[in-house]
């Protein structure tokens, strides 16, 4: 048997990180099981608030599936292999950077679904230009509509889901969206067919200010509003006056086969879906009835009940040529995150559906999904020489209380060269039942684990960070057992969202603590005690001058990992945006400023609020990496360079701050990036979404910004960042 992995992780890295050729590759081949069943797509990354669309990813003529998770703005592509959906992350790179919502529909009638997505109080359209491979090009960054006297953008809230469908049955796709002022639905008619006789034109006309002649209140509806005047809200000064629109989801389909569109609505404050029946026709919609327990009454199945803000999507996921109903949440917070993809199979027709409830965890049952948030750490819990996984989370949703935070234990049941994991306990140590929050006498949220020998007995103890910025000590009592010995350990409090790591920072033989926190900085707590009694009585804040994501957000959610690379420390830090940053100049400079370095590890991305862990789990003397994310899933990156169909990244090259120049800044139509180094350029918006990426092979690279919306951007080049203003 090889040496046990319980020895210091830095020793592993000392033999490999000095080689600049070392790469990490996205690898989806790792096997995971639970209760004797193997996950078919374990590394899909989890789903919280999924938005479902069909598209042909691999251009084989068969519709595949794309899930856009509003929680973290993450695109997850799935290839349809004979009715089974297999996670295919390589296609993520073919999509443009999008945020808030994304729907795929065929705007130009060429048989290929295009992208509709949120943009600056409205929406953008990207054309599907695929020929030999999947590709998109921007058609317009903001869709306008003719309001009579001028053209204005079609207002769509970032928290809404609009209806994109052919309302008037003339062959092109129209838009239904809620007014910015209240609960009236605007109808923007697509004039492409009328103007050109073809769909391939973006030309909208503001047709109706209250399509369907109804008003949506708080999960209630006023029907029959002629001339947009609803009796109860006609006087804007009374108590029933219209309120600013808060958030709704729309799905327009023909449920009763009468050649007009009915409407399914979800409201931000409620858990049910409402079906509004169109008693008019496709030229003059009039909503005449409301079913508040849809789809139960319509088809004798169970009603949709998604705690907080349900959304519905009409896509064929059962491969019978008929669209099915997917019900999810459109809420990023305080809603279901583990069983949040309800599938209703349609055994009827597209225009006369017959829904039967199938499951609450469509796709999720095939992946490692730990609710919201995932914080992995390698640890050999059973001392068999194989690295197991302990993964904390923010929590599983509980509609009646706070989320249920826990630690998941995944045992490595493989061997030295081929790891395999079995999820044996989703609440290891029953930590969800322990009142770690001693002030309120309730369990803690957002558990982030780290292991190290605190008491000098030769075994690895457990420290868990939480959402309140506290840490808690569990002492290793042997046999894989731990006992809570110190909640609120030594009074340590870093503010909020503590992500700790136990490691000997100053190399004095005593284990120290570094702790990331919500504001993006890192805290260093040197151990002033002894081998048997650790004492953390000093906190050095803003350690190394690090404040991740500070250029575009104040909440960086730093999650640090300090690694010994051939006797020299390197620091890797996860962040709110999902970017992993790398820093050096640490040894002998513990009170100074650390140096950001060129590291294409920053190109590893699998969702927002990322945390990660390293270890050699296949005995190749190179590290493997598990990355957690906001959606509660995990991704795996192997150092096996023989892998195909992967994303490769080097982690050991360097570039200086002085070598990177960007001009002009502010920019109008373009800017130039100048550096002696070759590498990968990425431009992100203030939400952390990538809007441009390209490899730089020469000294300078000219970037066209004419299609960029005006605003502030972050330019990332090989580990360094610059703020860019586009005017």
N, C-alpha and C positions, 0 to 999 in steps of 0.2 A: 504494500500500500504506500502511496506517496505520502509526503509530509502533510500533516493536517493543515487545513486552511485557517485554523484558528490563530496561527501566528500572525505577526504584524503585517498588515496589508502592504505597507511600504516596502517590505522586502521583496514582494512579488514585483512591484513596479521598478525597483532598483535595477532589475535585470532586463527591463524592456523599454522603458520610456526614453532611454538615451538614443534609441534608434528612430530617426525621423521617418523611416519607411513604414513604421508600424501604423496600421490603419484599423478603423472600426467600421464594420459593415452591418447595415440593417439585415437582420436574419429572422425570418418568420418560421423557421423549421423546428424550433425548440418545442418539445412535447410537454403538455400540461394535462393533468387529469383531476377530477374531483368525483368522489363517490363511485369510483370504478369507470367513469365515463370520460373519454378523451375529448377535450375541446377541439373543435375543428378549426377555429381561428382565434387561438388564445391571446395573441399579441395584437389584437385589433384596436386596443387602446381605450375601451370603454365608451359608453354613450350616456350622456345626461339629457340634454335637450336636443334631440335629433330631428333633422328635417330631411325627408326622404324624397328622392327623385330617381327616375330611370334614365339611363344613358348607355350607349354602346361604347364601353371603354376600350376594348381590344379590337373593335371594328370587325367582329366576326358575324355580324348580322343578328346577334342575340342581345336583347336588352339586359344590361347589368344594373347595378344599384350604387348610388352614391348617398352617403349620409353626411350632412353638414351639421356639426354640433355647435349650436349657438354658445354653449358653455366652452369657451376656449377657442372659438372660431376654427374648428378642426374639420378638415375634409377627410372622410374615410371611404375609399372606393372598394367595392366588392365585385369580383368577377362571378358571373353566373355560370357554373359548371354543372350542367345537367340538373338544374334546379337547386343546387347547393351553392351558397354564396361564400366565396373564399376571399379573404382579405388580401388586397393587392395595393400596398402603399406606394409602389413605384409610380402609379398614375396620379398621385397627389401633386407631383411636380409639374404635371401638364395643365393644372388649373391655375388661373390667376388668383392673387390674394383677394379674399372676400371677407366680409364680416357682417354680423348681425342676422342676416338671412340670405338664403340662396335657393332658388327654384329653377329647375331645368325644364324648359318647354321649347317647342320648335317654332320660333318666331317667323322664320322666312320660308316655311313649308318645303324644306329640302329633305325632310326625313331624318334630320339630325338635331337632337335636342340642344338648345342654346342655353346660356346662363342669364338669368335675371337675378340681380343682387342689390342690396342696399347701397346707396351712395348719396351723401350730403342732403339728407331730407327727402330723398326720392329714390330712384333706382338707376342702375347702369345695365347695359345689355352687352354681352360678349357673344360673338358669333362662333358657332362650331365650324371650324375650318379644316376638320380632319380629312386627310386623304389616305396616307399610309400609316399615320400615327395620330393619336388624339391631340388636338390643338385648338386654341381659341384666339380670337382677336377682338379688341374692343371696338364696338360699333358706336356707342355713345356712353359717356360717363354720367350723363344726367338726361333722362327721358323727359321731353317737354310735351306740353299739350296746348292746343289752340283754345284760349279762353275768350276769343272774339276780338278783343282789342290788342292782345299781345300773346306771346307764347311764354308760359311759365312751367316750371317743373311740376310733375305730378307728385304731390306730397304723399309720402309713405313714411310712417314712423319707423324708427329702428326696432321698436318692440312689437310691431305688427307683422302679420303675414297677409299680403294682398292676394286677391284671386286673379289669376292670369288664365283666361279662357275665352272662347269665342261666344260672346254674349248674344250677338245678333245673327249668328249662324251664316256669316258671309264669307267665312274661310280664313280670316285673320284673327289674331289674339288680342282681345280687349283687356282692360284693367278695371277692377273694382277695388276701391280703397276707401278707408274712412276719412272723413273731413278732419282737418286739424282742429276744428272748433267744437265738434260734438259727435253725436251718435248717428250721423247720416252718412250713407254710403255714396260716394261719387262714382259715376260711370264715365270712363274715358274711352271713347270709341276709337278703334284703330281704323284709320282712313286709307290704309295701304291699298286695299282692293279697289276702293272707289277712285283713288287718284291714279293708280298705275296698272290695275288689273293683276297685280302680283303682291305676294306677301312680303317681299324683300325690300321693304321701306319702313322706316320708323316715322310715323306720322299720326299723332293722336289729336282728338278733338274732345274738349270737355262737353259731354253730352247731357248728363243729368247730375244734379246736385243731391238728389235723394232717390237713387235707384231703388225700385221695389216699394217706394212710398211707405217706408217704415222708419222708426227711430229706435235705436238701441239705448236703453238705460243701463242700470247696474243689473245685468242678467235678466232684464225684463224688456218687453218690446211694446211699442205703440204702433199699431197697424192703421192703415188707411189715412195717410197724410197727404191729401191732395195739395198740389202746389207747394209741397215741402212744408206745410203748416200742420203741425201736430197739435191737437187741442190742448193737451196738458202742458206743452212747452212753448205755446205761442207768445207768451209775455216774457221777455228776457229778464224782467225785474222780479218775477215771483219766485217762490221756493223751488219750483220745478224747472227753473231755467236750465238751458243746455250747459253742460260742463265741458271743459276741455277734454278731448279724447284721451283715455288712459292706456288702452291697449286691447286689441282684438285680433283674432285669426279668422281668415275667410277661406272657404272652399266652395266653389260654385260648380255644381254638376246637376245633371238631369236625373232626379230620383224616380220620377213617375212616368218617364217615357212620353212626355207630352210636348217635346220639342222646345222646351225653355229651361232656363237654369234656376234651380233651387239653391239654397244657401245654407251651409253649415258654419256656425259661428262659435268661437270660444272667447271667453272674457277673462281678463287678467286677474280678476278677483274671485273667480268661481271655478268649480271642478267639473262642471258638466258641459256637454255640447248641446247646442240648440239647432234644430233643423227648421228652417223657414220655407214653407211651401209657396211656390210661385203660382198664383191663380190667374195670372195674366198670360202673356205670350212673350216670344223672344224679341219683340219690338217695344212692348210696354209691360214691364214687370210690375206685378202687384202682389206683395206678400199677404196671404190670407189666413195662414195658420202657423202655429209654433209648436214644435215637439221638443220639450225640455229634457226628455230622457232618451234622446237619440243615441244609438240606433235601436233601442229596445222595442219601442212601439211599432216601428216600421217593419221589423223582421223577426220579432219574437226571440231576440237575443239579449244579452246583458247591456245595460247602458254604459257609456263611457264615463269613467269617474277618475280623472287625473287630477290629483291634488294640486291646485293652483295652475291656472292658465293652460287649458288644453288646446292642442292644435291638431288638425286632421290633414292627411295627405292621401291622394288617390293614385296609387301606383300598382302595377302588376308585380307581385312578389311570389306568386304561386305558379307562374309560368304556364298559365292556361289561356293567355291572350285576353283575359278579363281583369280589369283593375280591382285591386283590393283596397281596404281602408286601413291606414295606419294612424293610430292616435298616440300623440306624444305630448310632452309639456313644452311650452315655449318660454318657460321661466328659467333663468340661469341660477336662481337661488330659491331655497325653501320649497322645493318641489321634488317629486319622485326622481330618483337617479339610479335605481337598480332594476326596477321593473317598470321602465318608462317608455316602452315601445309595444303598445297593444296592437295585435293583429286581428282584424276581422276579415275572414276569407269571403270572397264574393262568388257565390255559386249561381248568380243570375247573369245579367248583362251590364255593360257599362252604363246604359241609360235606364236600367231597371234592376238595381242591385238587390241581392238577397244575402245579407251579411250574417256570418256565423262567427262568434268569438272563438279564437284559437289559443292565444297565449298573451301574457303580459310582458314577455321578455324576448320578443323577436330580435334575432341576431345576438342579443346580449347573452343568451344561454350558451352561445358558442365561444365566448371570450372571457378572459379574466376581467371581471368588472366588480370593483369593490365600492360601489356607490360614487361618492364625490371625493376627489383627491386621492392620490396614492403616493406613499413615501417608502420606497423599497430600501432594504439593507441586507447584504449578505451576512449570514451567521451560521456556523455549524452547530445547530442546537443539540444534536444527538451524538456529537464527537465521533463520527464515522469517517472523518477525513474529506467529506463532500460538503460543499457550501450549499446551505439551504437559504431560503428567502423568508424574511419577515417584512411584511408590508403594512404600514399604518395607513389610515385614511382620515379624511375630514369627517365622513360618516355616511351611513345609510339613512335615507329619509324616513322620518317618523312623522306622520301627519298630526299626531297629537302631542308632540313634544319636540325637543331638540333632536338633531340627527344623532344616530347611534354610532359613536366612534369606536374603533377596535383595531386590533392587530391581527393580520392574517398570517398563518404559518404554512409555507409551502415546502415540503420535504423533498430533498433531492434524492430520488429513487433510482437515478441512473448509475453511471460508473465514472471512473477517472477521466475518461476521454469523451463520453457522450452523456451530458447531464439530461435529466428529465425530472419534472417536478409534479408533486401530488399535493393539491390544496387540501390539507387535512383538517384545518381549523380556521374558520373565519372570525373567531373571537378568542384567539390564543390568550391564555392566562385569565380569561373571563374579564378582561380589563374594561369592557363596556359597562360592567356592573359595579366598578370600584369608584367611589366618590373622590376622585383626585382633586376636584375643585372643592377645597375644604372651606371656602368662604360660603358658598351656596349649598354645600353638601350634595353635590351632583357630580356625575361623571364629566370628564374633560372632553373637549372637542379637538379635532385635528391632531392626531397622535403621530409623532415623528420619532422613530426609534434609532438608537445608536448603541453599540456594544463596546465594552472595555473593562479592564480589571481595575475596579475602583479600590478594592480592599487588599490587594496584593496576595490573594490566595491562589493565584494561577488560573482562575476561571473568569469568563467574561460576564460582567454584570450588564444590566440594561438600564439605560436612561431614556426617558420618553419626554419629548417636548410637546407643548399643547398650544391651543389658540390664544390663551391668555398670557403667553410669554413665559410660563413657568416650566420647570423640568421636574421629573419625578424619578426616584431611584428604586429599582427592583434588584435585589441581591440574588445572585446565582446560588441556589442551595443544592445543586448537583442533580444529575439525572434529567436534565432538560427542564428543571423546575426553577421558578423564580418567586420571590416573596417581596411584596411592597415593604420597603424599609424606611423610606423617607419621601412622602408626598411633599410638594413644594420644597424640593431638596435645597438645603442651605439658603433658603430665601431668594434664590436666583429668579430674577424677573427681567426679561429683556424687552418688555412691552407687549407685543402681540405676535403670534405665530412663530414660536420658537422651533428652529430646525437645528438640533445639536449634533456635534461630532466629538467623540472622545479620541484624542491623539496627543502624543507628547510633542507639543509645538516647539518648546525651547530646548528640547533634547537634554533635559537634566535627569532623565530616568523616571520622571513622574508623569502620569497621564493628565493632560489638560483638557479644557473644553473650549470649543469654538461654537458659536450659536448664531445662525442667521435669523432674521426677523422680518416683519411685514414691511418696514420702511426701506428695505433693500440693503441695509448695512450689515456688518458682521461684528459680533462681540467676541473678545478673547478673554478667557478666564484662566490665568495661570494657576497651577496647583502649588500652593505654598505649604502643603502638609508633608506627608510621608508616604511610603509605599503602602502602608496598611491603613492610613487615615488621610484621605484626600481633603484638602481645604481650598475652597474657591471663594476667597474673601475680597478679590479685586476683579473688577470688570473694566476692560479697556474697550470703550465703544468706538465705532467707526474704524475698526481695525483695518490697517493697510490703506485707509482712504477709499475703501470700496463702497460703492453705492450703485448696485446694478439697476439697469433700466432707468436711471435717474434722468436721462435726457428726454424721456417722454411720459413718465408716470412717477408719482411719489410713493407708490406702494410696490416695491421691487420684489417682495417675497423671496429674499435670498435664502438659498439652501447650499451650504458650503461642503466641499470635500477636499481636505488637504492630503496630498499624496507625496510620498517620498520617491523621487525619481533619481536613482543612482546616487543617493546621498544628498540630493538637493530637493527641497520642497517645491511643489507646484500646487496651486490652488485652483480648483474648478468650482464655479458657483452657478447654480440654477436660478431661475428668475420667473417673475410674473409673465413675461412675454413668451417664455419657453426657450429662450436663448440660454446656452451654457457658455459662461465666460471663463477665461483662463488667465491666471496671474503668476508672475515669478518675482524674483528679487525679494524673497521672504527671509531666508537664512541670514542671520546677522543684521536684520533690518526689521525686527518685530515691532518697533515703535515708529517706523517710517512708512512711506507710501510704496505700495507694491506696484509692479509694472504689468499692465495688460500686454499680452503677447499675441502674435499671429497664431491662430488656432482654428482650423476648419472644423474642430469639434463644435464650433458655434453653428455649423450648418446642420447638426443633428437637431431635429425638431419633431416633437410628437404631441404638441398641445401646450396650453398655457400652464403656469404655476408648476414648472417641472422640478422634480427632485430625482436623484439618481444614485447608483452605487456601482462600484467596480470590484471585480475579483477574477482570478484565473480559475474558471470552473471546468475547463476541458483539458487541463494539464499540458498546455502548449507554451507555457512560460510567457504568455501575453494576456492582457486583461480583457475580460468581457464586461459589458455594461448593461444594466437594467435601468430604464428611465420610466418614472411615473409621471402622471399628468392630472389636470383638473377633472377630467372625465372619469377618473377612477380606474383606468386601465394601465397596462405596462407595455413597453416596447423593449426589444432585445437587440443589442449590437455586439456582434462577434468580431474577433480579430482574425478570423480565418479568411485569408485573402483569396482562397480558391472558390469562395462563394460567387454565385452569379445572380443577376437580377437584384442587386443590392445597392445601398447608398454607402459609399466609401468616404472616409475622412481621416486625414492625418492629424496628429495632435501635438506636434513638437517643433514647428517652425517658428521664426520670430521676425518681427518688424518693429521699427522704432516709431515713436510718435512723430518725430521730425520728418520721417520719410513719406508721410501721407499728406497730400495737399488736395484741396477741393476748391475749384474756382470756375465761374464767379459764384459768389454766395452773398446775397440772394441770387437765385437763378430765375430766368424766365423760360426760355425754350430749351435750354440744355445746360449741363455743367460738365467740367472735365475733372476726372480723378487722375492724379499723378503720383506714381510711386515706382521705385526701382524694382519692387517685388511683384511677382506674378501672384495671382490668387483669385479668390471669389469675392465679388462685390454683391452686396445685398442692400436694398433700400426698403425701409419699413416706415409705415405711417405711425401716428401717435398711439394707435391701438396695438402696435406690435405686429401688425400684419405685413407680410412681404408683398410689395407691389412691383418690385423689379429685382432681377438677379441675373448676373452674367459673369463668366470667367474672364479675367483680364490677363492677356498674354503679352502685352507690350507695356512700355513705360507709361503711356497715357491711355485713357479710355473716355470717349465722349458718350455721355448719356443724354438721350432725348427726353425732356420733361414736358413737352408740349401737351401731352395727354394727362399729366398729373394735375389733380385738383389743387388749387392754391392752398398753401398751408405749410406746416413744419414737418420735416421728415428726419429720420435717422439713417445715416449712411454707415454701413458696417463693411469693413475691409480687413479680412484676416485678423480678427480679434480686436481691432481698433474701431472707434465710432466717432462720427462727426454729425453735428446738427446742420441740416440743410433747410433753407427757406426757399420756397417756390412762389414767385409772385405772379 
